[in-house]
């Protein structure tokens, strides 16, 4: 493999890591109004992701930075034509992150409800927009190409922007929402004990049905229309089977195995998207305008420096994050919450 191909795979892995890890964070946020009927329950839910949510978001920053450094033409083409979706993603991440830190700064109910609404907003908007976006990356974007001048730009007319909300993309957005909600419900069940655990399992059994229907629709549609043969079918079947495993194991009270099922489903779905894009980083709706990974890549010298730096620092980052999950591995409940006197 060339360095450009290696870095395409590396960026796919970074996006997979983000969706697997931040996916359950989004799910927990979406479920605040569903499972968090009381303030104590909402505090427990937020505490399940409190030690890890900001570390999980680092995968997004790293994926974006790697795209910018390894494939600057990819980064420039996509983000120059998708300002509004990018703005919505950033807005959702910012208000959500701020709300995690500020909701407990005041004892007033209206204060906490305000920041809870921001958490819910960010947890819904970000996966919805990213799901629509990645589905469009697979389907193709309205690219105008001039390879002789190394210039690829998006045709940002109103009709083309409106065309991004096509049926395939909307299925992608709804699939991300349903699967992440299922992923989050299983994570809450895995990390809690008592009544909230049982309610999370009960809700997971319901939302899991929507998740398996949508993941089947998305992956089969993607494989038939844009797939790359046998490997795409294998990944599609694994994605469906992963959600199915999550449903089955959740009903058996085996939250750990159920959570592994949704991890497999998210991993194989996103991997299938990148395989459908290969060897392009931005497939075009008009034949001949595709931006290939070779045209988008930085110089060999740049990619070599990035590879060396990654080989040195990536194991450190992975080790630290694994240690964090190990330290905060135990289940929690309302009994683990500090009293008001202890907080002050």
C-alpha positions in Angstrom: 0.0 0.0 0.0 1.1 3.6 -0.7 1.3 6.1 2.1 -1.8 7.8 0.7 -3.8 4.5 0.9 -2.5 3.9 4.4 -3.7 7.3 5.5 -7.1 6.8 3.9 -7.5 3.6 6.0 -6.1 5.4 9.1 -8.7 8.2 8.7 -11.4 5.6 8.3 -10.3 4.0 11.6 -10.3 7.4 13.4 -13.9 8.1 12.2 -14.9 4.6 13.3 -13.3 5.2 16.7 -15.2 8.5 17.0 -18.6 7.0 16.1 -18.2 3.9 18.4 -17.0 5.9 21.4 -18.9 9.2 21.0 -21.9 7.2 19.7 -22.9 6.1 23.2 -22.3 9.6 24.5 -24.8 10.9 22.0 -27.2 8.1 22.9 -27.0 9.0 26.6 -27.7 12.7 25.8 -30.7 11.8 23.6 -32.1 9.6 26.4 -32.1 12.3 29.1 -35.7 13.2 28.7 -36.7 9.5 28.3 -34.9 7.8 31.2 -34.1 10.9 33.3 -37.4 11.6 34.9 -35.8 12.7 38.1 -32.8 14.9 38.7 -31.0 12.0 40.4 -31.5 9.8 37.4 -30.2 12.5 35.1 -27.1 12.9 37.2 -26.4 9.2 37.2 -26.8 9.2 33.4 -24.4 12.1 32.9 -22.0 10.6 35.4 -21.7 7.4 33.3 -20.1 9.4 30.5 -18.6 12.2 32.6 -15.0 10.8 32.8 -14.9 9.9 29.1 -17.0 12.1 26.8 -14.3 14.7 26.2 -11.7 12.1 25.5 -14.1 10.5 23.0 -14.4 13.8 21.1 -10.7 13.8 20.6 -11.2 11.2 17.9 -13.2 13.7 15.9 -10.5 16.4 16.2 -7.9 13.9 15.2 -9.9 12.6 12.2 -10.4 16.2 11.0 -6.8 17.1 11.6 -5.6 14.0 9.7 -7.9 14.8 6.8 -6.5 18.4 6.7 -2.8 17.2 6.8 -2.9 14.0 4.7 -5.6 15.0 2.2 -5.9 18.9 2.1 -7.9 18.8 -1.1 -10.4 16.5 0.5 -10.7 18.8 3.5 -11.0 21.9 1.4 -13.5 20.5 -1.1 -15.9 19.1 1.5 -15.9 21.9 4.0 -15.8 24.8 1.6 -19.2 23.6 0.2 -20.8 22.4 3.5 -20.5 25.4 5.8 -24.0 25.1 7.2 -23.8 21.4 8.2 -20.3 22.0 9.6 -21.7 25.0 11.6 -24.5 22.8 13.0 -22.0 20.1 14.0 -19.8 22.6 15.8 -22.7 24.4 17.4 -24.1 21.1 18.7 -20.7 20.0 20.1 -20.0 23.3 21.7 -23.3 23.8 23.5 -23.3 20.1 24.5 -19.8 20.3 26.0 -20.4 23.5 27.8 -23.7 22.1 29.3 -22.0 19.1 30.8 -19.7 21.4 32.8 -22.3 24.1 33.7 -25.5 22.3 34.5 -24.4 21.6 38.1 -23.1 25.1 38.7 -26.4 26.3 40.1 -29.1 24.5 42.2 -32.1 26.1 40.4 -34.3 23.6 38.4 -34.7 26.0 35.5 -30.9 26.4 35.2 -30.4 22.6 35.0 -33.3 22.2 32.5 -31.8 24.9 30.2 -28.5 23.1 30.0 -30.2 19.7 29.8 -32.0 21.0 26.7 -28.7 22.0 25.2 -27.3 18.5 25.8 -30.3 16.9 24.1 -30.0 19.4 21.2 -26.4 18.7 20.6 -26.8 14.9 21.0 -29.5 14.8 18.4 -28.2 17.4 15.8 -24.6 16.2 15.6 -25.3 12.5 14.7 -28.2 13.5 12.5 -26.1 15.9 10.4 -23.1 13.5 10.3 -25.4 10.6 9.3 -26.8 12.7 6.4 -23.3 13.9 5.5 -21.7 10.4 5.4 -24.5 9.0 3.3 -23.9 11.8 0.8 -20.2 11.1 0.8 -21.1 7.6 -0.3 -23.7 8.7 -2.8 -21.7 11.5 -4.2 -21.5 15.3 -4.0 -22.1 17.9 -6.7 -18.4 18.4 -7.5 -17.0 20.5 -10.3 -13.5 19.3 -11.2 -10.5 20.7 -13.0 -7.8 18.1 -12.4 -5.3 19.9 -14.6 -5.3 22.8 -12.1 -5.8 20.5 -9.1 -9.1 22.2 -8.4 -12.2 20.5 -7.1 -15.1 22.6 -5.7 -18.6 21.9 -4.7 -21.4 23.5 -6.7 -23.1 25.2 -3.8 -26.3 26.3 -5.6 -29.5 26.1 -3.6 -30.8 23.2 -5.7 -27.7 21.2 -5.0 -27.7 21.9 -1.3 -31.4 20.9 -1.2 -30.4 17.8 -3.0 -28.3 16.7 -0.1 -31.5 15.9 1.7 -32.3 12.9 -0.6 -34.0 9.7 0.6 -30.7 7.8 1.0 -29.1 10.5 3.1 -32.2 10.9 5.3 -32.1 7.1 6.0 -28.5 7.6 6.9 -29.3 10.3 9.4 -32.2 8.4 11.0 -30.0 5.3 11.2 -27.3 7.1 13.1 -29.9 8.5 15.5 -31.6 5.1 16.2 -28.4 3.1 16.4 -26.7 5.6 18.7 -29.8 5.8 20.9 -29.7 2.0 21.2 -25.9 2.1 21.8 -26.5 4.7 24.5 -29.3 2.7 26.2 -27.1 -0.4 26.4 -24.2 1.7 27.8 -26.5 3.1 30.5 -27.7 -0.5 31.3 -24.0 -1.6 31.4 -22.8 1.2 33.6 -25.7 1.4 36.2 -27.5 -0.7 38.7 -31.0 -0.6 40.2 -34.1 0.9 38.6 -32.4 3.0 35.9 -30.6 -0.1 34.6 -33.9 -1.9 34.2 -35.6 1.1 32.5 -32.6 1.4 30.1 -32.9 -2.3 29.2 -36.6 -2.0 28.7 -36.2 1.1 26.4 -33.3 -0.6 24.5 -35.6 -3.5 23.7 -37.9 -1.1 22.0 -35.5 1.3 20.2 -33.4 -1.7 19.1 -36.2 -2.8 16.8 -36.1 0.6 15.0 -32.3 0.4 14.9 -32.2 -3.0 13.2 -34.8 -2.0 10.6 -33.0 1.2 9.8 -29.5 -0.4 9.8 -30.7 -3.1 7.4 -32.3 -0.5 5.1 -29.1 1.6 5.0 -26.5 -1.1 4.6 -28.5 -3.1 2.0 -29.3 0.0 0.0 -25.7 1.1 0.3 -24.3 -2.3 -0.8 -26.7 -2.7 -3.7 -26.1 0.9 -5.1 -22.6 1.6 -4.1 -21.0 -1.5 -2.7 -17.7 -3.2 -3.8 -18.8 -6.8 -4.1 -18.5 -9.5 -1.5 -16.7 -7.4 1.2 -19.5 -4.9 1.2 -22.1 -7.6 1.7 -20.1 -9.2 4.5 -19.9 -5.8 6.3 -23.6 -5.2 5.7 -24.6 -8.5 7.2 -22.3 -8.0 10.2 -23.8 -4.6 10.8 -27.3 -6.1 10.9 -26.2 -9.0 13.0 -24.5 -6.7 15.5 -27.8 -4.9 16.3 -29.5 -8.3 16.4 -26.9 -9.5 18.9 -27.5 -6.4 20.9 -31.2 -7.1 21.1 -30.8 -10.7 21.9 -28.2 -10.2 24.7 -30.1 -7.3 26.1 -33.2 -9.5 26.6 -30.9 -12.0 28.3 -29.6 -9.4 30.7 -26.1 -9.6 29.2 -25.4 -5.9 28.7 -21.7 -6.4 28.0 -22.3 -8.7 25.0 -25.2 -6.5 23.9 -22.9 -3.4 23.9 -20.3 -5.4 21.9 -23.0 -6.1 19.3 -23.7 -2.4 18.7 -19.9 -1.7 18.6 -19.6 -4.3 15.8 -22.6 -2.8 14.0 -21.2 0.8 14.0 -17.7 -0.4 13.1 -18.9 -2.4 10.1 -21.4 0.3 8.9 -18.8 3.1 8.8 -16.2 0.8 7.3 -18.7 -0.1 4.6 -19.1 3.6 3.9 -15.4 4.1 3.4 -15.1 1.0 1.2 -18.0 2.3 -0.9 -16.1 5.6 -1.4 -12.8 3.9 -2.3 -10.6 4.9 -4.2 -12.2 8.3 -4.0 -12.3 10.6 -1.0 -15.2 12.6 -2.6 -17.2 10.7 -5.1 -19.0 13.0 -7.6 -22.6 12.9 -8.8 -21.3 13.6 -12.3 -19.0 10.9 -13.7 -15.4 12.0 -14.2 -15.5 14.7 -11.5 -14.5 12.3 -8.6 -11.7 13.4 -6.3 -9.5 10.4 -5.8 -7.4 9.8 -2.7 -4.3 10.1 -4.9 -5.2 13.5 -6.3 -6.2 14.7 -2.8 -3.1 13.5 -1.0 -0.3 15.6 0.5 3.3 15.0 -0.6 5.1 11.8 0.3 7.4 13.7 2.6 4.4 15.1 4.6 2.8 11.7 4.8 6.1 10.2 6.0 6.5 12.7 8.9 2.8 12.1 9.9 3.4 8.3 9.9 6.4 8.5 12.1 4.7 10.9 14.6 1.6 8.7 14.7 3.6 5.6 15.4 5.2 7.3 18.4 2.3 9.1 20.0 -0.8 7.0 19.1 0.1 4.1 21.5 0.4 6.7 24.3 -3.1 8.1 23.6 -4.7 4.7 23.2 -3.1 3.5 26.5 -4.3 6.6 28.4 -7.8 6.2 27.1 -7.9 2.5 27.9 -6.7 3.3 31.4 -9.5 5.8 31.8 -12.2 3.3 30.9 -10.6 0.7 33.2 -10.5 3.1 36.2 -14.2 4.1 35.7 -15.4 0.6 34.9 -17.7 0.0 37.8 -21.5 0.4 37.8 -23.1 3.4 39.6 -26.5 4.3 40.9 -28.2 7.1 42.8 -26.6 5.8 45.9 -23.2 6.8 44.6 -24.3 10.5 44.2 -22.7 12.9 46.7 -25.1 14.6 49.1 -25.7 18.3 48.8 -23.6 18.9 51.9 -20.7 16.9 50.4 -20.9 18.9 47.2 -20.6 22.2 49.0 
